[in-house]
Amino acid sequence: MKDLRTLVFSLLLLIGIILPRNKTDPKLIFIYNAKRGFINEITDLAHKMISPETYPCDLCALTYDTFAMKQEWSNYIDRLPMKTVFMYKDKLTENVMKNVEPPAIFLLKDDNLTNVLSAKEFNSIDNLEGLIRKIDQILEEHSVKNEMNDRKLYLSKEEWEKRLNREQYHILREKGTERAFSGKFDKFFDIGTYVCAGCGTELFTSDTKYNSGCGWPAFYESLPGTIEETSDHSVGMTRTEITCKKCDGHLGHVFNDGPRPTGLRYCVNSASLEFEQIEKEQ
């Protein structure tokens, strides 16, 4: 117990958050060893990008140019609903370090410090998406207000090409259009939810889908806050393009000739969508 108190007090001193009266804002504290494995390396990368002023000079030569996902990771860290603190293991004393095996994540909330991710759990994660999902889960479990659902998904051209098939890439990333009446969801009316094929964001429900006869899947309403609209003058006329709010993937266009109650027709490429079916109750 004494060693644990020493660890907590030392960490609080090192990150400079001991205040006499007022409780401090939540902080997520990463402790790591930059030379040991994927998770340590990606944490080190974030440290250099987010808090260069605290980055040890003897590590400046370390670079991780193979991380094409660095933009997504840095944007994720930047949009976390709390401050992040990155601490290289040598900043802790040997007396304290015997109680911490890096990498680890601590959550400081209401001036209470909790080890929310151990080295064993941390090292079991082998990709960036897994790490992001785990951090989101931690924030939810500890009732930290998480506004990450609105964050943009940033991937490189190469990453999108790996994630999508050729038709999906052409439509979602190059604003292409599939041939009328050729899409798998044009005459498809199962019960469920339509999600973005690029990032999995829920966009439409089957309740709002109807047969417009236009040759593409049509919906009279989208799920709130999931779609962005921009003016499109690409074919000699003015249309309203619709894109996924999270990944900026091109979906199609929206027109003012739909049925009640909205009067809208979201005309969407099938290749921009995936479908999640709702199982019928037995």
C-alpha positions as CSV (number, residue, x, y, z in Angstrom):
1,M,0.0,0.0,0.0
2,K,2.9,2.4,0.8
3,D,4.5,1.7,-2.6
4,L,1.2,2.4,-4.3
5,R,0.8,5.7,-2.5
6,T,4.4,6.6,-3.4
7,L,3.6,5.8,-7.1
8,V,0.5,7.9,-7.1
9,F,2.1,10.9,-5.4
10,S,5.1,10.7,-7.6
11,L,3.0,10.7,-10.8
12,L,1.0,13.6,-9.6
13,L,4.1,15.6,-8.9
14,L,5.7,14.7,-12.2
15,I,2.7,15.9,-14.3
16,G,2.2,19.0,-12.1
17,I,-1.4,18.6,-11.2
18,I,-1.4,18.8,-7.4
19,L,-3.6,21.9,-6.6
20,P,-4.5,22.9,-3.0
21,R,-8.3,23.3,-3.4
22,N,-9.8,22.9,-6.9
23,K,-10.2,19.5,-8.5
24,T,-8.4,19.3,-11.9
25,D,-9.8,18.3,-15.2
26,P,-9.5,14.6,-16.2
27,K,-6.2,13.6,-17.8
28,L,-5.1,10.4,-19.6
29,I,-1.5,9.5,-18.7
30,F,0.6,7.3,-21.0
31,I,3.7,5.7,-19.6
32,Y,5.8,3.8,-22.1
33,N,9.2,2.6,-23.3
34,A,9.8,3.8,-26.9
35,K,12.0,0.9,-27.9
36,R,9.7,-2.0,-27.2
37,G,7.1,-2.9,-29.7
38,F,4.2,-1.5,-31.7
39,I,2.2,0.1,-28.8
40,N,5.2,1.7,-27.2
41,E,6.2,3.1,-30.6
42,I,2.8,4.5,-31.5
43,T,2.6,6.1,-28.0
44,D,6.1,7.6,-28.5
45,L,5.0,9.0,-31.9
46,A,2.0,10.7,-30.3
47,H,4.3,12.1,-27.6
48,K,6.6,13.7,-30.2
49,M,3.6,15.1,-32.1
50,I,1.4,16.3,-29.3
51,S,3.9,17.3,-26.6
52,P,7.3,17.9,-28.2
53,E,8.4,20.2,-25.4
54,T,8.5,17.3,-23.0
55,Y,10.1,14.8,-25.4
56,P,13.6,13.7,-24.2
57,C,16.4,14.9,-26.5
58,D,18.2,11.6,-26.5
59,L,15.2,10.1,-28.2
60,C,15.0,12.7,-31.0
61,A,16.7,10.4,-33.4
62,L,13.9,7.8,-33.2
63,T,11.5,8.0,-36.1
64,Y,8.7,5.8,-37.1
65,D,8.1,6.7,-40.8
66,T,6.3,3.4,-41.4
67,F,3.3,4.6,-39.5
68,A,1.0,5.8,-42.3
69,M,-1.8,5.9,-39.7
70,K,0.0,8.8,-37.8
71,Q,-2.6,11.4,-39.0
72,E,-5.5,9.4,-37.7
73,W,-3.7,8.7,-34.4
74,S,-2.7,12.3,-33.8
75,N,-6.2,13.6,-34.8
76,Y,-7.7,11.1,-32.3
77,I,-5.5,12.2,-29.5
78,D,-6.2,15.9,-30.3
79,R,-9.9,15.3,-30.1
80,L,-10.0,13.4,-26.9
81,P,-12.3,15.1,-24.3
82,M,-9.4,15.5,-21.9
83,K,-5.7,16.5,-21.7
84,T,-3.2,13.7,-22.5
85,V,0.2,13.4,-20.8
86,F,3.0,11.3,-22.2
87,M,5.7,10.1,-19.9
88,Y,8.8,8.2,-20.8
89,K,9.7,5.6,-18.2
90,D,13.0,7.2,-17.3
91,K,11.1,10.2,-15.9
92,L,10.0,8.0,-13.0
93,T,12.3,7.0,-10.2
94,E,13.5,3.4,-9.9
95,N,11.7,3.2,-6.6
96,V,8.4,4.0,-8.3
97,M,9.1,2.2,-11.6
98,K,9.3,-1.1,-9.9
99,N,5.5,-0.8,-9.5
100,V,4.8,0.2,-13.1
101,E,5.5,-2.0,-16.1
102,P,5.3,0.1,-19.3
103,P,3.3,0.6,-21.4
104,A,0.4,1.6,-19.2
105,I,-2.4,4.1,-19.1
106,F,-3.6,6.0,-16.0
107,L,-6.7,8.0,-15.8
108,L,-6.7,11.0,-13.5
109,K,-10.3,11.9,-12.6
110,D,-11.5,14.0,-9.6
111,D,-7.9,13.8,-8.4
112,N,-8.0,10.0,-8.2
113,L,-5.4,8.2,-10.2
114,T,-6.4,4.8,-11.7
115,N,-4.4,2.3,-13.8
116,V,-6.9,1.7,-16.5
117,L,-4.8,-0.3,-18.9
118,S,-2.0,-2.7,-17.8
119,A,1.1,-3.6,-19.8
120,K,-0.3,-7.1,-20.5
121,E,-3.5,-5.6,-21.9
122,F,-1.6,-2.9,-23.7
123,N,0.8,-5.3,-25.4
124,S,-2.0,-7.5,-26.6
125,I,-3.2,-4.8,-28.9
126,D,-1.5,-5.0,-32.3
127,N,-3.1,-2.3,-34.4
128,L,-4.2,1.3,-34.2
129,E,-7.9,0.7,-34.5
130,G,-7.8,-1.8,-31.6
131,L,-6.0,0.8,-29.4
132,I,-8.6,3.5,-30.3
133,R,-11.5,1.1,-29.5
134,K,-9.9,0.3,-26.2
135,I,-9.4,3.9,-25.1
136,D,-13.0,4.7,-26.1
137,Q,-14.1,1.7,-24.0
138,I,-12.1,3.0,-21.0
139,L,-13.6,6.4,-21.2
140,E,-17.1,5.0,-21.4
141,E,-16.5,2.6,-18.4
142,H,-15.2,5.5,-16.3
143,S,-18.1,7.8,-17.2
144,V,-15.8,10.4,-18.9
145,K,-17.8,12.5,-21.4
146,N,-16.8,11.1,-24.8
147,E,-17.4,13.2,-27.8
148,M,-15.4,10.9,-30.1
149,N,-18.3,9.7,-32.2
150,D,-18.0,12.9,-34.2
151,R,-14.3,12.6,-35.0
152,K,-13.2,12.4,-38.6
153,L,-11.6,9.3,-39.9
154,Y,-8.3,10.2,-41.7
155,L,-6.6,7.5,-43.8
156,S,-4.0,7.7,-46.4
157,K,-4.7,6.8,-50.1
158,E,-2.9,3.5,-49.6
159,E,-4.9,2.6,-46.5
160,W,-8.2,3.4,-48.3
161,E,-7.1,1.1,-51.2
162,K,-6.5,-1.7,-48.7
163,R,-9.7,-1.2,-46.9
164,L,-12.1,-0.9,-49.9
165,N,-12.6,-2.9,-53.0
166,R,-12.1,-1.2,-56.4
167,E,-15.7,-0.1,-56.9
168,Q,-16.1,1.1,-53.3
169,Y,-12.8,3.1,-53.6
170,H,-13.9,4.7,-56.9
171,I,-17.3,5.8,-55.5
172,L,-16.4,6.7,-51.9
173,R,-13.0,8.3,-52.5
174,E,-13.2,9.4,-56.1
175,K,-16.9,10.5,-56.2
176,G,-17.8,7.9,-58.8
177,T,-21.3,6.7,-59.7
178,E,-22.4,3.1,-60.2
179,R,-24.7,2.3,-63.2
180,A,-28.4,2.7,-62.6
181,F,-30.3,-0.4,-61.6
182,S,-27.0,-2.3,-61.0
183,G,-26.6,-1.9,-57.3
184,K,-27.3,-4.7,-54.8
185,F,-29.5,-2.5,-52.6
186,D,-31.7,-0.9,-55.3
187,K,-34.5,-3.5,-55.0
188,F,-33.5,-4.6,-51.5
189,F,-36.0,-4.1,-48.7
190,D,-34.9,-6.3,-45.7
191,I,-35.2,-4.8,-42.2
192,G,-32.1,-3.3,-40.7
193,T,-29.6,-0.5,-40.9
194,Y,-27.5,0.8,-43.7
195,V,-23.9,1.8,-42.7
196,C,-21.1,3.6,-44.5
197,A,-18.9,1.0,-46.4
198,G,-15.9,3.1,-45.6
199,C,-16.1,3.5,-41.8
200,G,-19.2,1.7,-40.5
201,T,-21.2,4.8,-39.5
202,E,-24.9,4.2,-39.4
203,L,-26.5,6.3,-42.0
204,F,-30.1,5.1,-42.9
205,T,-32.7,2.7,-41.5
206,S,-34.8,0.4,-43.7
207,D,-37.9,2.2,-42.4
208,T,-37.0,5.2,-44.5
209,K,-36.1,3.3,-47.7
210,Y,-38.6,3.3,-50.6
211,N,-38.8,2.4,-54.3
212,S,-38.3,5.6,-56.2
213,G,-37.7,4.0,-59.5
214,C,-34.5,6.1,-60.1
215,G,-32.2,3.1,-60.3
216,W,-30.4,3.7,-57.0
217,P,-31.3,3.0,-53.4
218,A,-33.5,5.9,-52.1
219,F,-34.3,7.0,-48.6
220,Y,-36.5,9.9,-47.5
221,E,-34.5,10.6,-44.3
222,S,-31.0,10.0,-42.9
223,L,-30.0,9.3,-39.3
224,P,-29.4,12.6,-37.5
225,G,-25.9,14.1,-37.6
226,T,-24.4,11.5,-39.9
227,I,-24.3,13.1,-43.3
228,E,-22.8,16.4,-44.7
229,E,-24.2,18.3,-47.7
230,T,-22.2,20.4,-50.2
231,S,-23.1,22.0,-53.5
232,D,-22.0,20.0,-56.6
233,H,-21.6,21.7,-60.0
234,S,-19.6,18.8,-61.6
235,V,-22.0,17.9,-64.5
236,G,-23.2,21.3,-65.7
237,M,-26.0,21.5,-63.1
238,T,-26.3,22.3,-59.4
239,R,-26.9,19.3,-57.2
240,T,-26.4,18.7,-53.5
241,E,-23.8,16.0,-52.8
242,I,-24.1,13.9,-49.6
243,T,-21.0,12.5,-47.9
244,C,-20.4,10.5,-44.7
245,K,-19.7,13.0,-41.9
246,K,-17.1,10.7,-40.3
247,C,-15.0,9.7,-43.3
248,D,-16.0,12.2,-46.0
249,G,-16.9,9.2,-48.3
250,H,-19.1,10.1,-51.3
251,L,-22.6,8.6,-51.0
252,G,-24.6,10.2,-53.8
253,H,-26.9,13.2,-53.9
254,V,-30.1,14.4,-52.2
255,F,-33.1,15.9,-54.1
256,N,-36.3,17.6,-53.2
257,D,-38.6,15.2,-55.0
258,G,-39.1,12.6,-52.3
259,P,-42.2,11.4,-50.4
260,R,-43.7,12.8,-47.2
261,P,-43.0,13.5,-44.5
262,T,-39.6,15.1,-45.6
263,G,-40.1,15.5,-49.3
264,L,-36.4,14.4,-49.8
265,R,-34.9,11.7,-51.8
266,Y,-31.4,10.6,-50.7
267,C,-30.1,8.9,-53.9
268,V,-27.2,6.6,-52.7
269,N,-24.8,4.3,-54.5
270,S,-25.1,0.7,-53.2
271,A,-21.3,0.4,-53.2
272,S,-21.2,3.2,-50.6
273,L,-23.2,1.1,-48.2
274,E,-23.2,-2.1,-46.1
275,F,-26.3,-3.6,-44.5
276,E,-26.7,-4.8,-41.0
277,Q,-29.8,-7.0,-40.8
278,I,-32.1,-7.1,-37.7
279,E,-32.8,-10.6,-36.8
280,K,-36.5,-11.4,-36.6
281,E,-37.8,-12.5,-33.2
282,Q,-38.7,-16.1,-33.0
